[in-house]
């Protein structure tokens, strides 16, 4: 794991990301861990990049352990991506409510995200991008993944909901 500062690493400013957001494929190694189990792991994720937000990673359904997930009744609407559905996560005696979400019928322009799952880093034990443990975007609504190559300031802390 490499969490050290390296001035040679190209930094991405979230203020250079567009609005409306764009979706980009990535071959970076993405891993989600909860209660000692790898819940999702892929090198075929998509990153959603939007002004002021750290990237959110969407993992293909075939790379997710659905035996640990169950759909919930929660839904939310993104003005760009559409109607999101949520999943609870349970491994043995541990659980995390609404830990992941997906877009079963995404809006035009976001069709590649269909049924891919995104995980809140603060609702699982660990998320990794190429072996680097991510820091969760602050707040209860956004699910961005902060790594050493992403710089803010980031939308999300209390008082920034209306940005």
C-alpha positions as CSV (number, residue, x, y, z in Angstrom):
1,X,0.0,0.0,0.0
2,X,1.4,3.4,-0.9
3,X,-0.1,6.3,1.0
4,X,3.0,8.5,0.9
5,X,3.2,11.8,-0.9
6,X,5.1,11.6,-4.2
7,X,5.5,14.9,-6.0
8,X,6.1,13.0,-9.3
9,X,2.5,11.6,-9.2
10,X,0.2,13.6,-11.5
11,X,-2.6,15.1,-9.3
12,X,-6.2,15.5,-10.5
13,X,-8.1,18.5,-9.2
14,X,-11.8,17.8,-8.7
15,X,-12.4,21.4,-9.8
16,X,-11.1,20.4,-13.3
17,X,-13.8,17.7,-13.6
18,X,-16.9,18.6,-15.7
19,X,-20.5,19.3,-14.9
20,X,-22.5,17.4,-16.0
21,X,-20.4,14.5,-14.9
22,X,-18.6,12.2,-17.3
23,X,-18.0,8.4,-17.1
24,X,-14.6,7.0,-17.8
25,X,-13.4,3.4,-17.8
26,X,-10.4,2.5,-15.7
27,X,-8.2,-0.6,-15.5
28,X,-7.0,0.3,-12.0
29,X,-7.4,-2.5,-9.4
30,X,-10.5,-1.7,-7.4
31,X,-11.3,-3.7,-4.2
32,X,-14.0,-3.4,-1.5
33,X,-13.6,-5.3,1.8
34,X,-16.1,-5.8,4.6
35,X,-15.8,-8.1,7.7
36,X,-12.7,-9.7,6.3
37,X,-14.4,-10.6,3.0
38,X,-13.7,-9.2,-0.5
39,X,-17.1,-8.0,-1.5
40,X,-16.1,-6.6,-4.9
41,X,-12.9,-6.7,-7.0
42,X,-12.3,-5.6,-10.6
43,X,-10.0,-4.0,-13.1
44,X,-13.1,-3.1,-15.2
45,X,-14.7,-0.3,-13.2
46,X,-16.0,3.0,-14.3
47,X,-15.2,6.3,-12.7
48,X,-17.8,9.1,-12.5
49,X,-16.1,12.5,-12.5
50,X,-18.0,15.6,-11.5
51,X,-16.9,19.0,-10.5
52,X,-16.1,19.2,-6.8
53,X,-16.5,15.5,-6.2
54,X,-13.8,12.8,-5.7
55,X,-14.4,10.0,-8.2
56,X,-17.1,7.4,-7.6
57,X,-16.2,3.9,-8.8
58,X,-18.9,1.7,-10.3
59,X,-18.1,-2.0,-10.4
60,X,-19.5,-4.5,-12.9
61,X,-22.1,-6.8,-11.3
62,X,-20.2,-9.9,-12.3
63,X,-17.3,-8.7,-10.1
64,X,-19.5,-8.2,-7.0
65,X,-20.4,-10.8,-4.3
66,X,-24.2,-10.5,-4.4
67,X,-24.5,-13.3,-1.8
68,X,-23.6,-10.6,0.8
69,X,-26.0,-8.0,-0.6
70,X,-29.7,-7.5,-0.4
71,X,-31.8,-4.9,-2.1
72,X,-33.5,-2.2,0.1
73,X,-36.5,0.0,-0.4
74,X,-34.3,3.1,-0.5
75,X,-34.1,5.1,-3.7
76,X,-32.7,8.5,-4.6
77,X,-32.6,10.5,-7.8
78,X,-29.5,12.0,-9.5
79,X,-30.4,14.7,-12.0
80,X,-27.9,13.2,-14.4
81,X,-27.8,9.4,-13.8
82,X,-31.4,8.8,-12.8
83,X,-33.1,6.7,-10.2
84,X,-30.7,4.8,-7.8
85,X,-31.5,1.6,-5.9
86,X,-29.6,0.6,-2.7
87,X,-28.3,-2.5,-1.1
88,X,-27.6,-3.6,2.4
89,X,-24.4,-5.5,3.1
90,X,-24.3,-8.5,5.6
91,X,-21.4,-10.8,6.4
92,X,-21.9,-13.2,9.3
93,X,-23.1,-11.0,12.2
94,X,-22.0,-7.6,10.7
95,X,-24.1,-5.5,8.5
96,X,-24.1,-2.1,6.9
97,X,-27.3,-0.4,5.8
98,X,-27.5,1.0,2.3
99,X,-23.8,0.4,1.7
100,X,-24.0,0.3,-2.1
101,X,-26.2,1.6,-4.9
102,X,-26.7,1.1,-8.6
103,X,-28.7,2.5,-11.5
104,X,-30.9,-0.2,-13.0
105,X,-32.2,2.1,-15.7
106,X,-29.7,5.0,-16.0
107,X,-30.5,8.1,-18.0
108,X,-29.2,8.7,-21.5
109,X,-25.5,9.2,-21.5
110,X,-25.0,7.0,-18.5
111,X,-26.1,3.6,-19.9
112,X,-22.7,2.0,-19.3
113,X,-23.4,2.2,-15.5
114,X,-26.5,0.0,-15.8
115,X,-26.5,-2.4,-12.8
116,X,-22.9,-1.6,-11.8
117,X,-22.5,-1.1,-8.0
118,X,-20.9,1.8,-6.2
119,X,-19.9,1.5,-2.6
120,X,-19.7,4.1,0.2
121,X,-16.2,3.8,1.6
122,X,-17.5,4.9,5.0
123,X,-20.0,2.0,5.1
124,X,-17.5,-0.7,4.4
125,X,-14.2,-1.5,6.1
126,X,-11.8,-0.8,3.3
127,X,-11.8,0.3,-0.3
128,X,-8.6,0.3,-2.5
129,X,-7.5,1.8,-5.8
130,X,-4.4,0.0,-7.0
131,X,-3.5,-1.0,-3.5
132,X,-4.0,2.4,-1.9
133,X,-6.6,2.5,0.8
134,X,-9.0,5.3,0.0
135,X,-10.4,8.0,2.2
136,X,-14.2,8.5,2.1
137,X,-15.7,11.7,0.9
138,X,-17.2,13.4,4.0
139,X,-20.9,13.6,4.4
140,X,-23.7,11.0,4.3
141,X,-24.9,11.5,0.7
142,X,-21.9,11.4,-1.6
143,X,-19.7,8.3,-2.2
144,X,-16.5,9.6,-3.6
145,X,-13.2,7.8,-3.1
146,X,-10.2,10.1,-2.2
147,X,-6.7,8.9,-3.1
148,X,-3.3,10.6,-3.0
149,X,-3.6,11.7,-6.6
150,X,-6.9,13.5,-6.1
151,X,-7.0,17.1,-4.7
152,X,-9.9,19.2,-3.5
153,X,-11.5,20.9,-1.7
154,X,-14.3,18.4,-2.0
155,X,-18.0,18.9,-1.8
156,X,-19.6,16.9,1.0
157,X,-18.9,18.2,4.5
158,X,-21.9,19.6,6.5
159,X,-23.0,23.0,5.1
160,X,-22.0,22.1,1.5
161,X,-25.2,20.3,0.5
162,X,-26.4,23.2,-1.7
163,X,-23.2,23.7,-3.7
